[in-house]
Amino acid sequence: MKEYVLRRSIALLFNLFLVTLFVFTMLRMVPGDAAAAILGVDATPANVAAFRERNGLTGSLPEQYVRWSTGILTGDFGTSLRGGTQVTDDFFSRLPVTLEIVVLSFTFTVVIGIMTGVYSALKQNSASDLGLRFFATLGLAVPNFLLLSLLLVLPARMFGYAPPFGATAFLDHPLDNLRLFVPPTLLLSIGASSVLMRFTRSGFLEVLRQDYIRTARSKGLSENTITMRHAFKNALPPVLTLAGLQLGGLLGGSIILERVMGLPGLGVWALDAIQLKDYPIVMIVALYSAATLMVISLLIDISYGMIDPRIRYS
């Protein structure tokens, strides 16, 4: 296990290097000059040259990447090209908002998707099974931005209520924080949980048809014991893999949620930075997103051995 984790950690660092190299190169290939875009058309050539020198935009692409990566290794993510503020400070001030969105939406996705999938499989072809499958299909068909927009429009039109814009820290006002974050993150998780529900149902039905399940029933074991001790553990590993893949969609969906709800998170920060060619901001958000996905994937792979003792790491 230790050797496997070490090898995966080394691969994770190498993949992060490739991600930063790809994003760095793609940003520099976008048409337009960041210095000219930020300073405006009235900037003199001397001002543009000084701006490039001050923000590390001079030299070849490999030289710029080496300067940026060297700063990353020392904990310096640079300064915003437009605002002139420290990117690291802005990142950690916005991180709690996006982190809460991702954690809540991922939790809702996993809990709702797995529970409804298992229940639907156990009640195969019943009215509740057909109803859950219908709502899962509906959840896949309706886009996130429409659901989040309805969260604002319907209460405003029907009750004259509009949720407050801006984030409230959980430790300062827990109830206000949950009232603000739970409804939109629950809606954000509908699409991902629908995918997970359908996948869980099909996987669970396949496990229930296995010979060892019939053997367990012939021994007189209760359905609860068969479901939890035999079927659930064997059906769970591929479901967890899909859940990890859904995290990428939730990271993208958090951008829509932050924009619709007016939340000061990393998503809208990065989106505005892309439009303004603010390279340091885009790079740190890309690094955070890639690291989050890779770490979650590693944790899921490690959990396989805990769920199914037949799995061995080599």
LUMGUDREN-926306 format. One record per residue (C-alpha): residue number from 1; chain; x, y, z. Coordinates in steps of 0.5 Angstrom, whole numbers, padded with zeros to 4 digits, m for minus. Layout:
BEGIN
num_chaine_x_y_z
NUM_A_X_Y_Z
...
END
This chain:
BEGIN
num_chaine_x_y_z
1_A_0000_0000_0000
2_A_0005_0005_0002
3_A_0009_0004_m0005
4_A_0003_0005_m0009
5_A_0001_0011_m0005
6_A_0008_0014_m0006
7_A_0008_0012_m0014
8_A_0001_0015_m0015
9_A_0003_0021_m0011
10_A_0009_0022_m0016
11_A_0005_0021_m0022
12_A_0000_0026_m0019
13_A_0006_0031_m0018
14_A_0008_0030_m0025
15_A_0001_0031_m0028
16_A_0000_0037_m0024
17_A_0007_0040_m0028
18_A_0003_0038_m0034
19_A_m0003_0041_m0033
20_A_0001_0048_m0031
21_A_0005_0047_m0037
22_A_m0001_0046_m0042
23_A_m0005_0052_m0039
24_A_0001_0057_m0038
25_A_0002_0055_m0046
26_A_m0005_0056_m0048
27_A_m0006_0062_m0044
28_A_0000_0065_m0048
29_A_m0003_0063_m0055
30_A_m0009_0067_m0054
31_A_m0009_0073_m0059
32_A_m0008_0079_m0056
33_A_m0003_0083_m0051
34_A_m0005_0082_m0044
35_A_m0001_0089_m0042
36_A_m0004_0093_m0048
37_A_m0011_0090_m0046
38_A_m0010_0092_m0038
39_A_m0007_0099_m0039
40_A_m0011_0101_m0045
41_A_m0010_0104_m0052
42_A_m0007_0110_m0049
43_A_m0001_0107_m0046
44_A_0005_0109_m0049
45_A_0010_0104_m0051
46_A_0015_0105_m0045
47_A_0009_0104_m0040
48_A_0007_0097_m0044
49_A_0015_0095_m0043
50_A_0015_0097_m0036
51_A_0009_0093_m0034
52_A_0011_0087_m0038
53_A_0018_0087_m0034
54_A_0015_0089_m0028
55_A_0010_0083_m0028
56_A_0015_0078_m0031
57_A_0012_0078_m0038
58_A_0018_0079_m0042
59_A_0023_0073_m0045
60_A_0021_0067_m0048
61_A_0015_0062_m0046
62_A_0020_0057_m0043
63_A_0023_0063_m0039
64_A_0017_0066_m0036
65_A_0014_0059_m0034
66_A_0021_0058_m0030
67_A_0020_0064_m0027
68_A_0013_0063_m0025
69_A_0014_0056_m0023
70_A_0020_0058_m0019
71_A_0015_0063_m0015
72_A_0010_0057_m0014
73_A_0015_0053_m0011
74_A_0017_0058_m0006
75_A_0010_0060_m0004
76_A_0009_0066_m0009
77_A_0003_0066_m0014
78_A_0005_0073_m0016
79_A_0001_0079_m0017
80_A_m0006_0080_m0020
81_A_m0004_0084_m0027
82_A_m0010_0088_m0027
83_A_m0011_0089_m0019
84_A_m0004_0089_m0017
85_A_m0006_0085_m0011
86_A_m0003_0079_m0008
87_A_m0006_0073_m0012
88_A_m0005_0068_m0006
89_A_m0009_0073_m0001
90_A_m0014_0073_m0006
91_A_m0014_0066_m0007
92_A_m0015_0064_0000
93_A_m0020_0069_0002
94_A_m0025_0066_m0004
95_A_m0023_0059_m0003
96_A_m0028_0058_0003
97_A_m0034_0060_m0001
98_A_m0032_0055_m0007
99_A_m0030_0050_m0002
100_A_m0037_0050_0001
101_A_m0040_0049_m0005
102_A_m0036_0043_m0008
103_A_m0037_0040_m0001
104_A_m0044_0041_0000
105_A_m0046_0039_m0008
106_A_m0041_0033_m0008
107_A_m0044_0030_m0001
108_A_m0051_0031_m0004
109_A_m0049_0028_m0010
110_A_m0046_0022_m0007
111_A_m0052_0021_m0002
112_A_m0058_0022_m0006
113_A_m0055_0018_m0012
114_A_m0053_0012_m0008
115_A_m0059_0012_m0004
116_A_m0064_0012_m0009
117_A_m0060_0008_m0014
118_A_m0060_0002_m0009
119_A_m0067_0003_m0007
120_A_m0069_0003_m0014
121_A_m0065_m0003_m0015
122_A_m0069_m0007_m0009
123_A_m0075_m0004_m0012
124_A_m0074_m0006_m0019
125_A_m0080_m0005_m0024
126_A_m0084_m0002_m0018
127_A_m0088_0005_m0018
128_A_m0083_0008_m0014
129_A_m0077_0005_m0019
130_A_m0081_0008_m0025
131_A_m0082_0014_m0021
132_A_m0074_0015_m0019
133_A_m0072_0013_m0026
134_A_m0077_0019_m0029
135_A_m0074_0024_m0024
136_A_m0067_0022_m0026
137_A_m0068_0023_m0033
138_A_m0071_0029_m0032
139_A_m0065_0031_m0028
140_A_m0061_0030_m0033
141_A_m0065_0033_m0038
142_A_m0065_0040_m0035
143_A_m0059_0044_m0035
144_A_m0056_0047_m0028
145_A_m0056_0054_m0030
146_A_m0064_0054_m0031
147_A_m0065_0050_m0024
148_A_m0061_0056_m0021
149_A_m0064_0061_m0025
150_A_m0071_0059_m0023
151_A_m0069_0059_m0015
152_A_m0068_0066_m0016
153_A_m0074_0067_m0020
154_A_m0080_0063_m0017
155_A_m0079_0065_m0010
156_A_m0079_0073_m0013
157_A_m0085_0072_m0017
158_A_m0089_0068_m0012
159_A_m0087_0070_m0005
160_A_m0083_0077_m0007
161_A_m0077_0074_m0004
162_A_m0070_0074_m0006
163_A_m0064_0071_m0003
164_A_m0059_0075_0000
165_A_m0053_0076_m0005
166_A_m0046_0075_m0002
167_A_m0043_0070_0003
168_A_m0044_0069_0010
169_A_m0038_0065_0014
170_A_m0041_0059_0017
171_A_m0037_0060_0023
172_A_m0040_0067_0024
173_A_m0047_0065_0022
174_A_m0049_0058_0021
175_A_m0056_0058_0020
176_A_m0055_0064_0015
177_A_m0050_0061_0012
178_A_m0054_0054_0011
179_A_m0060_0058_0009
180_A_m0056_0061_0003
181_A_m0052_0055_0001
182_A_m0056_0049_0002
183_A_m0062_0050_m0003
184_A_m0057_0052_m0009
185_A_m0052_0046_m0008
186_A_m0058_0041_m0007
187_A_m0060_0044_m0014
188_A_m0053_0044_m0017
189_A_m0052_0036_m0015
190_A_m0059_0034_m0019
191_A_m0055_0033_m0025
192_A_m0049_0029_m0022
193_A_m0054_0025_m0017
194_A_m0058_0023_m0023
195_A_m0052_0020_m0027
196_A_m0050_0017_m0020
197_A_m0057_0014_m0019
198_A_m0058_0010_m0026
199_A_m0050_0008_m0025
200_A_m0052_0005_m0018
201_A_m0058_0002_m0020
202_A_m0055_m0002_m0026
203_A_m0049_m0004_m0022
204_A_m0053_m0006_m0016
205_A_m0058_m0010_m0020
206_A_m0052_m0014_m0024
207_A_m0049_m0016_m0017
208_A_m0056_m0018_m0014
209_A_m0056_m0023_m0020
210_A_m0049_m0026_m0018
211_A_m0049_m0034_m0015
212_A_m0046_m0032_m0009
213_A_m0052_m0027_m0007
214_A_m0057_m0033_m0009
215_A_m0053_m0038_m0004
216_A_m0053_m0032_0001
217_A_m0061_m0033_0000
218_A_m0061_m0040_0000
219_A_m0057_m0040_0007
220_A_m0063_m0036_0010
221_A_m0060_m0029_0011
222_A_m0064_m0023_0012
223_A_m0065_m0019_0006
224_A_m0062_m0013_0010
225_A_m0055_m0017_0011
226_A_m0055_m0019_0004
227_A_m0056_m0012_0001
228_A_m0051_m0009_0006
229_A_m0046_m0014_0007
230_A_m0045_m0017_0001
231_A_m0049_m0013_m0005
232_A_m0047_m0006_m0003
233_A_m0040_m0007_m0002
234_A_m0039_m0011_m0009
235_A_m0043_m0006_m0012
236_A_m0039_0001_m0009
237_A_m0032_0001_m0012
238_A_m0035_0003_m0019
239_A_m0040_0008_m0016
240_A_m0034_0011_m0013
241_A_m0030_0012_m0019
242_A_m0036_0015_m0023
243_A_m0037_0020_m0016
244_A_m0030_0022_m0017
245_A_m0031_0024_m0024
246_A_m0037_0028_m0023
247_A_m0033_0032_m0018
248_A_m0030_0036_m0025
249_A_m0037_0037_m0027
250_A_m0039_0040_m0020
251_A_m0033_0045_m0020
252_A_m0035_0047_m0027
253_A_m0042_0048_m0024
254_A_m0040_0052_m0018
255_A_m0038_0058_m0023
256_A_m0045_0058_m0025
257_A_m0048_0058_m0018
258_A_m0043_0063_m0016
259_A_m0045_0068_m0022
260_A_m0052_0067_m0021
261_A_m0052_0068_m0013
262_A_m0047_0073_m0013
263_A_m0042_0069_m0009
264_A_m0035_0072_m0009
265_A_m0032_0065_m0010
266_A_m0026_0062_m0014
267_A_m0030_0061_m0020
268_A_m0033_0068_m0022
269_A_m0026_0070_m0020
270_A_m0022_0066_m0025
271_A_m0028_0067_m0031
272_A_m0027_0075_m0030
273_A_m0019_0074_m0030
274_A_m0019_0070_m0037
275_A_m0023_0075_m0040
276_A_m0018_0080_m0037
277_A_m0012_0076_m0039
278_A_m0010_0076_m0032
279_A_m0005_0070_m0032
280_A_m0003_0069_m0025
281_A_m0010_0068_m0023
282_A_m0012_0063_m0028
283_A_m0006_0059_m0026
284_A_m0007_0059_m0019
285_A_m0015_0057_m0020
286_A_m0013_0051_m0025
287_A_m0008_0049_m0021
288_A_m0013_0048_m0015
289_A_m0018_0045_m0019
290_A_m0013_0040_m0022
291_A_m0010_0038_m0015
292_A_m0017_0037_m0012
293_A_m0019_0032_m0018
294_A_m0013_0028_m0017
295_A_m0013_0028_m0010
296_A_m0020_0026_m0010
297_A_m0018_0020_m0015
298_A_m0013_0018_m0011
299_A_m0017_0017_m0004
300_A_m0022_0014_m0008
301_A_m0017_0009_m0011
302_A_m0014_0008_m0004
303_A_m0021_0006_m0001
304_A_m0022_0001_m0006
305_A_m0018_m0004_m0001
306_A_m0022_m0002_0005
307_A_m0029_m0003_0002
308_A_m0027_m0010_m0002
309_A_m0021_m0014_0001
310_A_m0020_m0018_m0005
311_A_m0017_m0012_m0008
312_A_m0009_m0011_m0008
313_A_m0005_m0006_m0009
314_A_0002_m0008_m0013
END
